[in-house]
Amino acid sequence: MGNPNRSRSIWSRLGTTANFVVLGFLSLIALYPFWYVLVSSFSSSRAITAGEVSLWPVEFNAAAYFRLFDDGQLIVAMGNTILVTLVGTLLNMALTTLAAYPLSRRRLMGRNLLLLFIIFTMLFIAGVIPNFILVKSLGLMDTYWSLWLPALISTYNMFVMKTFMEGLPEEIEESAAIDGAGDWRILAQIILPLCKPIMAALSLFYAVGWWNSYFNVLLYITKSTQQTLTLKLYQMILQVNQSLLNNSGSEGVESVMLTPEGIKAAAIVIAVTPILIVYPFLQKHFVKGVLIGSVKG
């Protein structure tokens, strides 16, 4: 008779290998669209139009990137986006934390009523026109406060952090209170260090939202020197498309090397790359924070 433990071990290894193969294949399928956009951005107009681009750049050229960065407007827009993202994320996390901590404490008077009012804001929103009128009446047009103030806090993210804080042992807070620590000191020195996973996850949520913000910038920011990356890329794509259309009959080098699809691909790569660079540093905290913040409670 064969050894049943050895047979079980063989099947276990085969199952693990099959899982890795399937997951690896699915990962390649998920990554291929971005890889295709990347290689298209470095391919020639003729190769893209002929459908010859698949895994590697064909007739390599970086004309699309040179065209987008040509006048320096994209550098300014990227700086504006970094400013909007950093300040917006800091404001979001500060207010989310200050709202979630007291609401997670059962000793807060009127806690249930406050939670009811907050949930109400998730069900009903004013809409675009009332928000626009409000921002304009406050004199916030063409300032970044028109972006930050209406989006100071996400109710959903606040509830995720509140759920996480409710899962922390109450004995830690009670022992600190016995030693004479007040609420602010407990929050700063005890609660926040324990909330690093959920804070990293929510910071990434907020930062990605600010980095990709487009519609509010289109509504409230009219000065070209204050526009953010996504809006500037959209405007530059329209300008390039119109320029190529007007020069479609010419035989210049630029008309041969550039195509609307190549410009769009380069714009996507420029917009997505910074987030892809930041994400690996937050991945561990991101996964842990989302799982704990959404399950506990």
N, C-alpha and C positions, 0 to 999 in steps of 0.2 A: 504493500500500500504506500502511496505517495504521502509526503508530508503535507497536511492540509494548511499549515501555517505558511509554508513556502509557496503553495499554490495561490493562497490568498494574497501573499506579498507580490507575486508576479502580476496578478490581476489589478492590484492596487497601483503598481507602477505603470501598467498599460493604461489604466484610467486616467492617471495623472498626466501621462504623455499626451493622451487624446485631448484632455482639457486644454493643455498648453497649445496644441496645434490648432484647435478650434478657436480659442481666444486670440491667438496670434493672427489667424486668418481674418477674424472679425476686426481686429485692430488695424490691419492693413487696409481693409475696406473703408474703415472710418477715416484713416489718415490720407488715403489717396486723393480725395477732392482737394485738400489743401496742398498736397504735393503737386498736383496738376496745375493749380493756380500759380504756384511758385515757379515751376519750369516754364509755364506759358509767359510769365513776366520777363523771362530771359530769352525768349525765342523770337524769331523774326516774324514780320507781318505775313510773309508768304507761307511760312510753315504753319502758323496758326490758322490762316484762312484755308489752307489745303487739308487741315486735320491731321498733320503729321506729328504733332506733339502728343506724347503719351507718358513716357517715363523720364526722359532726359531733354534738356533744352536742345532745340534744333536751330542751327545757324545762330549761335550765341550772340546776343547783344543786350546792352543795358540802356538802350535809348529811352525806354519808358520811364526809368528812374531819373535819368538826366533831364527829361522833359518836365517831370513833376517837381524836381528840386531846382529847376533852372533859375527862377527869379527870387528864390529865398523866401517866398510866402509860406511854403510848407514848413520851413524851420520855425517861423514865427507862430504858425498855427499849432505846431507840436508843443512849443513852449506854453502857449495858452492852454492847451489841453492838459499838460502836466500840472499847471497851476490850478485849474478847475478841479482836476481829479484829486490832488493832494488836499486842498482846502475843503472840498466837498466831502471827502471821505473822513477827514478829521472831525468836521462838524457833525456828520452823520453818526459816527461812532460815539462821540461825546454825548449827544442827546439820546441816542439809543440806550447807552449805558445808564444815564441818569434817569431815564424813564423805566427801564426794566428792573433796576435794583429795588426801588420802593414798591413797585407793583408785585415783586416776587416775595415780599414780606407780608405774612398774614396779619401782622399787627398794625398794618396801615389802615387808618380809619377811612371808611367809604371806599375801600378797595374794589369791591364788586361793582359799585356804581361807576367808578372810574373806568374799569375794564369794559363795562357796557357802552359807555360813551366812545371809547377808543375803537371797539368793534364796529360801532355805527359808522365810523369814518371809512372802514373797509368796504362797506356795502353801498355807500352813496358818495359820489364825487361831483364837484361843481361842473366840470367840463372845461373845454378849451377857452371858449369865449369869456365866461366869468373870470377865469384865471388871468387871461390877457388884460381884461379891463382893470382887474385888481393891481396887477404888476405895473401897468401904465399909470394908474392913479397914484400909486406910491412913488412914482418918479424913478423906477428901477430900470427903465429901458436902457440898453447899451451898457449895463453894468453886470458883473458876474453874480451880484446878489439876486438878480432876477432868475438865475438858475439855482442858486443855493437855498434861498429862503423857501420857495414853494416845495422843496424836496429835502427839508432838513431831517426828516425821519421816515423810515419805512415801518408801517404798523406790523407787517408780517415779520420783518427782521427783529423788531422789538419783542414780539411774542416768542420768537425762537430763543433770544437771549434770556428772556424772563423764564422760560421753561428750563433752560440750562441752570440758571441761578437757583431755581427751586429745587434742583437735584443736589445742590451742595449741602453737606452736613450742617444742620443748624447749630450743633454743639460748638463748632469753631467760632461762629459769631457770638454765641452766648458767653464763651470763655473770654473772648476779647472784650466784651461789654463789661464783664465782671472786673477785668483788669483796668477799666476806666476808659476804654477806647470809645470814641463817638462814631456816629454813622459814617462821616466822611473818612475817618481814619480806617474804619473797618472796610469800607469800599476800596480805598486806595491801596491798603497794605495786605488785605486778606482776600477779598472777593476778586479783584481784577487779576492778580497773579494766577488764581485758579481758573480764570475764564479765558486764558490765552488761546485755547483751541477755537472756541466759538468766536472770539474777537478776530482771529485771523481769517476764519471763514466769512464772517460778515463784512470784514474790511475788503476782502476780495470781491464779494458781491457788489458792494457799493462802488469800489474802484472801477470795476468793469462797466457798470452802469454809467458812471461819469465819463469814462474814456470813450464810450460809444454814443454819448448823448448827441442827438442831432436835431430833433423836432423843436425842443425848447430853445436851442441856439438859433434855429431858423426864425423862430417867432420873436425873440427878445433882443438878439444881437444883430445890429445892422452894419456896424463898422467892420470893415474888412480886416483891420489890424487886431480885432478882438475875437475873431471867429476861431472855432476849434477845428481839430483835425478832420473829423468826419465831414463837416459841412464844407470845409475848404477843398477836400478831395473830391466831393461831389461837384462843386463848382468848376474845379480844374478839369474833371472828366468831361463836363459839358463844353468847356472852352476848347479842349483838345479835339473832341468830336466835331465841333463846328469848324475848327481850323482845318482838320483833315478833309472835311466835306468841301470846304471852299477851295482847297488845293488838290482836289482829287484828280484833276487833269494834268497836274505837273508831274514831272519825273524826278523830283528832287530826292536826295538821299533820305531825308526825314520821312517823306511819304512812303518810302519803301520799307523802312525799318519800324515804323509805328503803325499800330492798328488800335481801334477802340478797345478790343478785347485785351490787348497787351497792356494798355493804360489802366484798365479796370483791374487786371490781375496785379499789377504793381501797386495800385492803390490799396487793394485788399491786404497784400503782404505788409505794406507800411503800417496799416492800421492795426493789424493783428499781432505783429511780432513783439511789441513791448509787453503785451499781456502774456504771451507765451514765455517770455524771458522771466517774468515775475512769478508765474504760477508754480514752477517746480520748488521754489523756496517756501511756498505756503501749502504745498500739497498735503503733507502729513497732518498739519493742524486743520486744514480744510476738511478732509474726510472725517477726522475724529470729531470736529466741532459740529458738523452737519448731522452726523449720526446721533450724537449725544443730545444735542439741542432739540432734535425732532422726536426722540423716543422717550426721554425721561419726562417725568411729571405725573 
